[in-house]
């Protein structure tokens, strides 16, 4: 994921929103209510102790808190973030199915008509440059049916 560090954090108490900018250039607004902030923000910025991987905010009552880099992406349902999380979840489930079925990686690669190294890339949870269709193929080979379910985001 390329949106891992905050470059700039500006708070707007009138609109009750944080204006966030990531080092990747992505800009988004994160409403206070989605972070359960009820008071007035008096200070905010990238957290230097965490290398910018989170941002801090301080309320007028003196209470401070931190927000990790991925929470605003989840809140606004950033399409790239959603895609990567979906690939991650699919890959984790397939790893569980492979373990449960007891099929060897060599046999799975043979059935997919691919190499062991390509299969390793497909089963790597940190690789987001893979095709979902290949993951569906793996599920089919393992005799699992893939169903897609859409729900209204919270």
For each residue, the residues with C-beta under 8 A, 3 or more apart:
1: 4 70 80 81 84 128
2: 24 80
3: 22 24 26 69 73 78 80 81
4: 1 22 23 24 53 69
5: 22 23 24 46 51 52 53 69
6: 9 20 21 22 23 46 47 52 53 54 55 69
7: 21 22 23 46 52
8: 19 20 21 46
9: 6 18 19 20 21 44 45 46 55 57
10: 18 19 44
11: 17 18 19 41 44 57
12: 15 16 17 18 19
13: 16 40 41
14:
15: 12
16: 12 13 31 32 33 37
17: 11 12 29 30 31 32
18: 9 10 11 12 29 30 31 32 35 41 44 55 57 72
19: 8 9 10 11 12 27 29
20: 6 8 9 27 28 29 30 55 72
21: 6 7 8 9 25 26 27
22: 3 4 5 6 7 25 26 27 69
23: 4 5 6 7 52
24: 2 3 4 5
25: 21 22
26: 3 21 22 78
27: 19 20 21 22
28: 20 72 73 76 78
29: 17 18 19 20 76
30: 17 18 20 34 35 67 72 75 76
31: 16 17 18 34 35 75
32: 16 17 18 35 37 38 41
33: 16 36 37
34: 30 31 75
35: 18 30 31 32 65 67 71 75
36: 33
37: 16 32 33 41 57 59
38: 32
39: 59 60 61 63
40: 13 59 60
41: 11 13 18 32 37 44 57 58 59 60
42: 58 59 60
43: 56 57 58
44: 9 10 11 18 41 55 56 57 58
45: 9 55 56
46: 5 6 7 8 9 52 54 55
47: 6 50 51 52 53 54 55 56 66
48: 51 52
49:
50: 47 53 54 66
51: 5 47 48
52: 5 6 7 23 46 47 48
53: 4 5 6 47 50 68 69
54: 6 46 47 50 66 67 68 69
55: 6 9 18 20 44 45 46 47 66 67
56: 43 44 45 47 64 65 66 67
57: 9 11 18 37 41 43 44 64 65 67
58: 41 42 43 44 62 63 64
59: 37 39 40 41 42 62 63 64
60: 39 40 41 42
61: 39
62: 58 59
63: 39 58 59
64: 56 57 58 59
65: 35 56 57
66: 47 50 54 55 56
67: 30 35 54 55 56 57 71 72
68: 53 54 71
69: 3 4 5 6 22 53 54 72 73
70: 1 73 74 81
71: 35 67 68 74 75
72: 18 20 28 30 67 69 75 76
73: 3 28 69 70 76 78 81
74: 70 71 77 78 81 85
75: 30 31 34 35 71 72
76: 28 29 30 72 73
77: 74 81 82 153
78: 3 26 28 73 74 81 82
79: 82 83
80: 1 2 3 83 84
81: 1 3 70 73 74 77 78 84 85
82: 77 78 79 85 86
83: 79 80 86 87 128
84: 1 80 81 87 88 128
85: 74 81 82 88 89
86: 82 83 89 90 132
87: 83 84 90 91 128 130 132 135
88: 84 85 91 92 125 128
89: 85 86 92 93
90: 86 87 93 94 132 135
91: 87 88 94 95 122 123 124 125 135
92: 88 89 95 96 125
93: 89 90 96 97
94: 90 91 97 98 123 135 138 139 142
95: 91 92 98 99 123 125
96: 92 93 99 100
97: 93 94 100 101 139 142 144
98: 94 95 101 103 105 108 123 138 142
99: 95 96 102
100: 96 97
101: 97 98 142 143
102: 99
103: 98 107 108 142
104: 107 108
105: 98 108 109 116 119 120
106: 109 110 116
107: 103 104 110 111
108: 98 103 104 105 111 112 119 138 141 142
109: 105 106 112 114 115 116 118 119
110: 106 107 113
111: 107 108 141
112: 108 109 119 134 137 138 141
113: 110
114: 109 118 119 122
115: 109 118 119
116: 105 106 109 119 120
117: 120 121
118: 109 114 115 121 122
119: 105 108 109 112 114 115 116 122 123
120: 105 116 117 123 124
121: 117 118 124 127 130
122: 91 114 118 119 127 130 134 135 138
123: 91 94 95 98 119 120
124: 91 120 121 127
125: 88 91 92 95
126:
127: 121 122 124 130
128: 1 83 84 87 88
129:
130: 87 121 122 127 134 135
131: 134 135
132: 86 87 90 135 136
133: 136 137
134: 112 122 130 131 137 138
135: 87 90 91 94 122 130 131 132 138 139
136: 132 133 139 140 146
137: 112 133 134 140 141
138: 94 98 108 112 122 134 135 141 142
139: 94 97 135 136 142 144 145 146
140: 136 137 143 144 145 146
141: 108 111 112 137 138
142: 94 97 98 101 103 108 138 139
143: 101 140
144: 97 139 140
145: 139 140
146: 136 139 140
147:
148:
149:
150:
151:
152:
153: 77
154:
